[in-house]
């Protein structure tokens, strides 16, 4: 009996599948029939071992994990129906899974692009010198220390009992609180250190300017900061509370915005995207791309995977090993470009 034809009639007329879906089922089951025929086994006698072997053949032939998963779904439905018809006792596809698709490689900048971004200086206007110093310091710490954006946000200018992270400028170290509340220390390079010093030198001056600007426009900037958690609509911080809030942020948060509050991750994403495009990079840069670039470039220079693991704060070396693939990719490109037997004519 032609079980495939009967099943296709079932899904077409009883389940009323769309024509396109029915056509896909037909192709998938034709493939199953071809495999079974080549193995010399009837469809109703197919075992899980057959299915796994055919999955391996499809994967070796270049079929993607997602494509195989769709085919298995069609086969699984077919054998479920055969079970209801009393033709088979068990579904040979039930516990078979498609190969997982490989995780895409993290996107990292080339060394030249990273240098172009780090050395970029925006044209200043009335307020830009303050923002320029701040953004330059953020880029240097993200790329120079391999920080996560959350770790950068949590940095304070100096150590305290409540600090999630802080800078030790004398020791040239950043102490951060990473994933799983794990603390680690990362060395700060000379370029990043100089950028941070430049930022700290102008931070308070810029804040005073923005405070004056906010005072001139009632309800704007920090003057209009609503009381967090209040149930009363229209309630705002009074001047004393504002001064206390701003003073607290100035004394603690390393990176602050125009309102005198700690800069958010969203704001850093936006500023970095704008800066990368102004710097002439073809791809908008996000904070984690700089972390990937840090890891890739350190590995290219040192080949010390364990050191990169420690610097990134990875709990498992397997997480860090993805950068060896990036490193090989870099070497392969260099080979293709430079080796006389590799260059395309």
Secondary structure by P-SEA (a helix, b strand, c coil): caaaaaaaaaaaccccccaaaaaaaaaaaaaaaaaaaaaccccccccaaaaaaaaaaaaaacccaaaaaaaaaaaaaaaaaaaaacccccccccccccccccccccccccaaaaaaaaaccccccccaaaaaaaaaaaaaaaccccccaaaaaaccccccccccbbbcccccbbbbbccccccbbbbbcaaaaaaaaaaaacaaaaaaaaaaaaaaccccccccccccccccccccccaaaaaaaaaaaaacccccccccccccaaaaaaaaaaaaaaacccccccaaaaaaaaaaaaaaacccaaaaaaaaccccccccaaaaaaaaaaaaaaaaacccccccc
